[in-house]
Amino acid sequence: MKKLFKISAAAAMIGVLALAASGCGGGSSKKANVTNEMVKFGVTNFADNLDPADNFFSWVVMRYGLGECLVKFDNKMNATPWLADKWSISDDKLTWTFHINDKVKFSNGDKLTAEIAKESLERTFKLSNRAQSIFQYAEIKADGQNLIIKTKNPTPSLPGMLADPLFIIIDTKVKDRDIKKQGPICTGPYAVKTYSKAKAVMVANPNYWDGAVPFKNAEIPTIDDPNTRAMALQKGEIDFAINIAAGDLQLFKDKAKYNISEIASLRTVLAQINMNEGKPLHDPKVRAALIQCLDRVTYNKVLLKDTFIPGKAPVPPSLDYGFDQLKDPNAYNPENAKKLLAEAGWKDTNGDGYVDKNGKNLEIDFVFYSGRAELPLYAEATQADAKKIGIKVNMKNVDYNVLDPMRQKGQFDLIISNILTANTGDPEVYLNWYWKSNINGSQPQNSTGYSNPKFDALSDKLAVEFDPAKRRQYMIEMQQILLDDGVALFFGYPKTNMVSKAGLVNANIYPADYYWLTKDIAPKN
């Protein structure tokens, strides 16, 4: 995997350094050492409940050390054994056999069997419409400790797909537990003591199968603002934190006090464009005008202080999928954007500063959430630049929990997210989710009305192709189609980080940012 990022993860808002000097300066009066009694971890959290089949809440179930999958990713995004210690595929490329590790137990002491794994996966497919958009199975059965999955079509990336947190394995024998409030019974190093969106309290799993659990207790407060997380870490209120703002990282450069783990993320910040019939961005010239009027280089270099690489393509340059060779037909060109609007029949006839047609201004609704510092900034910058060419952008700040339902219902003109682009090991699922034709609900994340037969044909080829070089080429070609069609606003690509007290070891961030509180994070001896 290429390591092309040279910049940081969370958006550094203007004034961060001043805030740091006044609120974070001077260091903590508490010592850097950490005992095995308690670890405190400052996070962002979007999950109202802990049912892994609900929304994207499975990410939190895994991030908090509660849930595990059959497969996990290493730091190079290779699929490696986890609850399944090995797997194989049949000659016809349809039947996969995953052997369940005989050592694995749930936190209640139940042994993980292939039958329970089967029932857990079936539960996920029953409750989550997202599961069908990742892969489709013809049959799942258990034979001793072998879990046998027969797919409807050859599925080259099935092990990586099963590493998605959506497929966390839970103890389906437990029938009398409120999973949403109490969390599922899982196999991870920690179990739930109490949970709310504001704070989770975890306890060591007494039956953990993969070594000693380093902490007796873990307290995980939700601190959505990255600068506040930095202050909490400086004050010693927490022991480690996820995604400290780039402008605050310099406060933690003292290696005697802190460790910084920072890597190129696999994320793209993008806004999907609703191009359904009757929507203002249905017209390709209007879409192109909007994209061309946005000065994404300045957003990232000036507003975000070089903490993101300017956006261009669906897949970030940290992944080797042709970023440099892809051509952006809608690069920044505000004068041409004005011409495109005029060609589409939009002109300012009443002098109010906004273009209009048939007596109606060109207005679009931009839906965003503020849990990630860069999102409102990108939205505000879009509003300002769009106004310069006569497009009125109405800002709609919503809670993260309603974002995905709004996306699936198409209740937006623009809707922004910070998206992991290789959640199953490569960008195949991501590209399909957001842009493959949504036929009878097959791709619920694509409610934009976008459909291109050439893109779908390449996706169908990719779905059954096992050769890595051919897979890579298909995904490059798919991206170029999306760029040519002006399907989204690709704003930028961040880094990601985890910062910890020097009294902790192995508090490392992974490219697949599912693995936060792990069995490896421990007190320094």
Secondary structure, 3 states (H helix, E strand, C coil): CCCCCCCCCECCCCCHHHHHHHHHCCCCCCCCCCCCCEEEEEECCCCCCCCCCCCCCHHHHHHCCCCCCCEEECCCCCEEECCEEEEEECCCCCEEEEEECCCCECCCCCECCHHHHHHHHHHHHHHCHHHHHHCCEEEEEEECCEEEEEECCCCCCHHHHCCCHHHCCCCCCCCCCCHHHHCCCCCCCEEEEEECCCEEEEEECCCCCCCCCCCCEEEEEECCCHHHHHHHHHCCCCCEEECCEHHHHHHHCCCCCEEEEEEECCEEEEEEECCCCCCHHHCHHHHHHHHHCCCHHHHHHHHCCCCEEECCCCCCCCCCCCCCCCCCCCCCCHHHHHHHHHHCCCECCCCCCCCEECCEECEEEEEECCCCCHHHHHHHHHHHHHHHCCCEEEEEECCHHHHHHHHHHCCCCEEEEEEECCCCCCCHHHHHHHHCCCCCCCCCCCCCCCCCHHHHHHHHHHHCCCCHHHHHHHHHHHHHHHHHHCCEEEEEEEEEEEEEECCEECCCCCCCCCCCCCCCCEECC
